[in-house]
Amino acid sequence: MQRSLEQRMAIKFCVKLEKSAAETIPMLKKAFGVDCLSDRQIFRWQKAFAENQEDVNDENRAGRPSTSSSDDNVKCVRDLLNTDRRLSVRLISEKLDITKTIVHEIVSESLGMRKACAKLMPKVLTDDQKARRLQSSNA
């Protein structure tokens, strides 16, 4: 993201110097190497800046923002897991009517949990929790 912003600024600079897109492309490829924008993207930005567009950031895209991993859904998944940690992602998905991929994302990223011995648990255990786990497994 940062790299493409730098490249758009360079394209804008070239437009200010009245360089053509054909002159701009080799300079960008030399400066940015394999991370360079495609020729098509360079032409698009060159045209936008030539038509007096000042902003180097992308415009907002149309479409509905993702609401699946909202705070409400995270809270529902957390509450459900607090009642029974042995629930699978599929069962949570069915109970809450949320897709499995979103439930997995909420469990692993938002709640920081992973599956261990058929039980969802925090990824990082304290020393006390590790000792209790060891004692319960030896019993």
C-alpha positions in Angstrom: 0.0 0.0 0.0 2.7 2.5 1.0 4.7 1.4 -2.1 1.9 2.2 -4.5 1.3 5.6 -2.8 5.0 6.5 -3.4 4.6 5.4 -7.0 1.4 7.6 -7.5 3.3 10.5 -6.1 6.1 9.9 -8.5 3.6 9.7 -11.4 2.1 13.0 -10.2 5.6 14.5 -10.2 6.2 13.3 -13.7 2.9 14.8 -14.9 4.0 18.2 -13.3 7.2 17.9 -15.3 5.1 17.3 -18.4 6.5 13.8 -19.0 4.4 11.4 -21.1 3.3 8.1 -19.8 5.7 6.4 -22.2 8.5 8.4 -20.5 7.2 7.8 -17.0 7.0 4.0 -17.2 10.7 3.2 -17.7 11.6 5.6 -14.9 9.2 4.0 -12.5 10.3 0.5 -13.5 13.9 1.5 -12.8 13.1 3.1 -9.5 10.7 0.5 -8.1 11.8 -2.7 -9.9 9.5 -5.7 -9.5 7.2 -3.8 -7.1 6.3 -1.3 -9.9 2.7 -0.7 -10.8 1.5 -2.3 -14.0 1.7 -0.2 -17.2 -2.1 0.0 -17.3 -2.2 1.4 -13.7 0.5 3.9 -14.6 -1.5 5.1 -17.7 -4.6 5.4 -15.5 -2.9 7.5 -12.8 -1.1 9.5 -15.5 -4.4 10.4 -17.1 -6.1 11.2 -13.8 -3.3 13.6 -12.8 -3.2 15.2 -16.3 -6.9 15.9 -15.8 -6.0 17.9 -12.6 -6.8 15.3 -10.0 -4.8 16.3 -7.0 -5.4 13.4 -4.5 -2.9 10.6 -4.8 -5.1 8.2 -2.7 -7.6 5.8 -4.2 -11.2 6.8 -4.2 -13.7 5.0 -2.0 -15.1 1.9 -3.7 -18.7 1.1 -4.1 -20.1 -1.8 -2.2 -21.3 -2.7 1.1 -18.7 -2.8 3.9 -18.2 -6.1 5.7 -20.4 -6.3 8.8 -20.1 -10.0 9.5 -17.3 -9.7 12.1 -19.0 -6.9 13.9 -18.7 -6.3 17.6 -22.1 -7.9 18.1 -21.1 -11.1 16.3 -17.8 -11.2 18.3 -19.8 -10.9 21.5 -22.2 -13.6 20.5 -19.4 -16.0 19.6 -17.5 -15.2 22.8 -20.7 -15.8 24.9 -21.4 -19.1 23.1 -17.8 -20.3 23.7 -17.9 -19.3 27.3 -20.9 -21.7 27.7 -19.1 -24.6 25.9 -15.6 -24.4 24.7 -15.9 -27.8 22.9 -18.1 -26.3 20.1 -16.7 -26.5 16.6 -16.6 -23.7 14.2 -19.3 -25.4 12.2 -21.6 -25.7 15.1 -21.1 -22.1 16.1 -21.8 -21.1 12.6 -25.0 -23.0 12.5 -26.2 -21.7 15.9 -25.5 -18.1 15.1 -26.3 -18.2 11.4 -22.9 -16.7 10.5 -20.6 -18.2 7.8 -17.9 -20.6 8.9 -15.1 -18.4 7.5 -16.3 -15.4 9.5 -16.7 -17.5 12.7 -13.2 -18.9 12.2 -11.9 -15.3 11.7 -13.6 -14.1 14.8 -12.3 -17.1 16.9 -8.7 -17.0 15.7 -8.2 -13.3 15.2 -10.7 -11.3 17.3 -10.7 -13.7 20.2 -7.2 -15.0 19.8 -8.2 -18.7 20.3 -7.1 -21.9 18.7 -8.3 -25.5 18.9 -6.4 -27.8 21.3 -7.7 -31.2 22.3 -11.1 -30.5 20.9 -11.5 -27.4 23.1 -11.1 -23.8 22.0 -8.7 -22.0 24.2 -6.5 -18.8 24.2 -3.4 -19.1 22.1 -1.1 -18.0 24.9 -1.5 -19.8 28.2 -0.2 -18.6 31.5 2.2 -20.8 33.5 -0.6 -21.6 36.0 -2.9 -22.6 33.2 -0.2 -24.8 31.7 0.4 -26.5 35.0 -3.4 -27.1 35.6 -3.6 -28.6 32.1 -0.7 -30.9 32.7 -2.2 -32.0 36.0 -5.6 -32.7 34.5 -4.1 -34.7 31.6 -2.1 -36.9 34.0 -5.0 -37.7 36.3 
